[in-house]
Amino acid sequence: MRTHTFIVNGERVHVKIESDVRLLWVLRDVLGINGPKYGCGINVCKACTSHINGKAFNPCSVRVGDIKGGDEITTIEGLPDTVGADLHPMQEAWLARDVAQCGYCQPGQIMAAVAKVRQAREEGHEISDADIDEIRNICRCGTYARIREAIKEGAKKM
Amino acid sequence: MEHRGSSEEPGSDNAPQDPGRNVGRRRFLGYLVAAPTLAVAAQLGESATTPRAANAVIPSPPEQQEIYDLNDLLTLAAKPTSNLIAVVINSDGTASFDMPRAESGQGITTMAAMLIAEELDLPLDKINVTLADARPELLFNQFTGASNTTIAMYEPIRTAAAIARERLLGAAAVRFGVTVDRLTVRAGVVYAPDGRATGYGELAVRAASQRTREVDVTLKDASEFSVIGTPRNRIDALDAVTGRKTFAMDRAVPDALPTMICRPPTIKGTPRAVANADDVRQMPGVTHVVQIATGIAVRAKTFGQCIDAVNALDVTWNPGTVDTESDDTVLAKLREAETDFSPLHTGEVVEGDFVFHFRNNAALEPNTAVADVRPDRAEIWAPLQAPILCKEQVAEQLGLPLDAVTVHVEQAGGAFGRRMFNDVVLEATEASRKMGRPVKLMWHRTDECRQGRTHPMCTSRIRASFSGNNVLTFEQLHTSVATDYTQGFGEIISAKVGTVPSMGMANEEGYAKPVFNATVNVPYHFGNVSHSLDEIYTYDTFPTGSVRNLVNPDVRTAQELIVDRLAARMGKDPYEFRREFIDDDRLRAVLDTVAKEGDWGREMAPKTAQAITVHKEYKGATACLVEIDCRDETVNREIRGAVTGPRVTRVVMAVDAGLAINPRGLEAQMQGGIMDGIAQALTSSLHLRDGVLLEGSWDDYFYTRHWNAPFETRVIVMPPTTGEPGGAGELGVPSAMAAVACAYARATGTVPTTFPINHDTLSFTPKPTVPPLPPSPTNGLQFAY
């Protein structure tokens, strides 16, 4: 067991735990950061989607020992701070379209959407239906239609 | 400002009634509750609606569903218990309502807040709706199911809020020394004619009652509504998008460490012995390993360490209940149980025979319960659709008096029928008792797939006959694996129809058939219409239950496929045919709406098609127009680790809920129903092989994904019709599933007979059953984007 240190939502954390514990459980069970949700534990439902150094990833499938000291983890709780506002434009878009139903998948959906918009722009285009088709996050309430609309709206203000 | 018939002091004794407003207006009974602040209660339960009249073509005699549907049973069941829900006014000017129902995304807390806001003239953001702990005195009235919440709550909540408003106005009148009719109210502030103002918060204590007594009140007329019927965002939306919304697994109960269960390799197997419990107790983070009824429970510092420990256990198992059963053996038993069609069918005959496979509730939040069991008491936190039953079951398991058990109802991350069953709570209770520690017990996703509840596999056969322009007969014979109704519906139905088989006994005759007859209808004038249900197995052979609706997604899909066949054989357009034979004006209106707004009949490319269907249930009506793309380039498109297949490209649905309290919430429910309909018609099922459900996670249980979702989904909420709200949660699924199936048939020229249509192709390698859980990958960073 060793002490792992990295940055979560702008704050440096130190966690003494076995290196092979997946980051999701370090965030949730040790640090009490509950925005990333468990839905499968094998990187297929994407409910735990968060950002590492600005890119979307799934902490259920990353060992805490593989996180480096300089890595910056951002969960939904830290997303607004990345734009210096109370809410990120994608969260605003989610509210405007009243996307959430049960809400369980929505932190992950929003984190995925933000990364997908950035990825599209890095590739030189605005987010399209084809890009949204690539998002793997499951919504069992079936809010996909509103997510599709909200991503396009949120992207305009990003 | 209008004022509604006030009852009594303070201040209201000399308040004149407004005769113009109250003539002929129903008065509703409620109770002022003796409390330090203003608390007003009302009874749950409301009157049934009158049956609809039939008309046109060859009239079919009213089916049972049309006269007395399941919601009538549920609401009437509420009558004799006459128990109360209460609205409380707080000194900070807010109102509180502790709702005896489960919120699982369907929007009932927002609905409740809107009703209170309407009658109380208080802004929505000043109303706090929480979920009530289990309240055994409510008897049947704390069961969330059958899309019944809004129907049952509409009048009681408004009644309580309206009485509260009257009391507050009365208190203000005393304070200002004026009569009530000279006061005005805006957003929770009462104004005297001279401009003096006082908020509800300042009046709350003054308006409190010293004793509990009955009062009556009139409610706002629909013409006065400013909140009801207007689209509102969910009251918990901000919490949801910021990650602050709390579910059971987020609940920080001291020392309630993560706990998971090592489960048997076949359905309902049981543990015999553990060979290496001591070794597993030495694993990192692990605190406890104990055997419970359903498996081996492991408690650890993190869920990740629970997963590792579960997989390290060496357990021998007793067989389950269906170890020799597979899809084909179950189907063979269903075929044996099928009954013969009646000899009534004359003229030209159209027939269909359809198979619907097992499917999973698959709420995204897996079963979770926190349990803190002490020698003399127990406390539970879990999302529950039947919390009273849960409390009774926990008390029985622990040998504790009912009042020593506290059951807190948590917000659910989806339910779809799954949270009617309290299995996770009983496991958590047993584990906590045996470990002597609080536990936070969570099912792994794989547990949900393989040991969770399933919608029962069934066949639905239809024979119909026609002559000239008339359909003469329409007979549907539905044969199904037994559905377990014992956890909620059972007791309600049996209490109402007078047959009282004990729980689990006579499930089929006592519960399943009454539920079938109370929910199934053929919404067309097809002459001699009949339908019946037969079941195989006993209620608990397979762990079954409803999955966002009971039988109607399957029943109606079979029907609508045959309706399209009838139309084709009779040389009619599917829309015009339905329009001609439909038996309900509200259905005809939604049908016409989707045909017009969805551009019915527009030219479609080869291997793409439209279809149009209807459904009525829960005192509502829907129509759904679907466009599907079955071209090779679409069907065969490749997405890593995904099932693609035909794509529904566009959906237009119209919904008449009688009165849509929150049209935005209703729209959301219909959209969700559409996504479920797409999944159930095309992709999502469980495969049974030798007592194992092969699906083990979201990568092989193919619920609708972004890449399956339509590019355009439009929901049209009809203006109020009946003026009474209907149910919404399950209403959208049947017409959507049916429309997808019909569109597929029209696009491909082949009527599908097995659902979902991809079931016969196993498109994945099943995960092992021993060890029971798939280990978490370690390569997540490779997929970062």
Interface residues (C-beta under 8 A of the other chain):
Chain A: M1 I17 E18 D20 V21 R22 L24 W25 V26 R28 D29 V30 G32 N34 G35 P36 K37 Y38 G39 C40 G41 I42 N43 V44 C45 A47 I52 K55 A56 F57 N58 P59 C60 S61 V62 R63 D66 T75 I76 E77 P80 L87 Q91 W94 L95 D98 V99 A100 Q101 C102 G103 Y104 C105 Q106 P107 I110 A115 K116 Q119 D129 I132 D133 E134 I135 R136 N137 I138 C139 R140 C141 G142 T143 Y144 A145 R146 I147 R148
Chain B: S104 G105 Q106 G107 N233 R234 D236 A237 L238 D239 A240 V241 T242 G243 R244 K245 T246 F247 M249 D250 A252 P258 P284 G285 K301 T302 F303 G304 Q305 I307 A362 A363 L364 E365 P366 Q411 A412 G413 G414 F416 M442 H444 R445 I639 G641 R664 A668 Q671 G672 G673 I674 M675 D676 S697 W698 D699 Y703 T704 R705 H706 W707 A709 P710 F711 T713 L773 P774 S776 P777 T778 N779 G780 L781 F783 A784 Y785
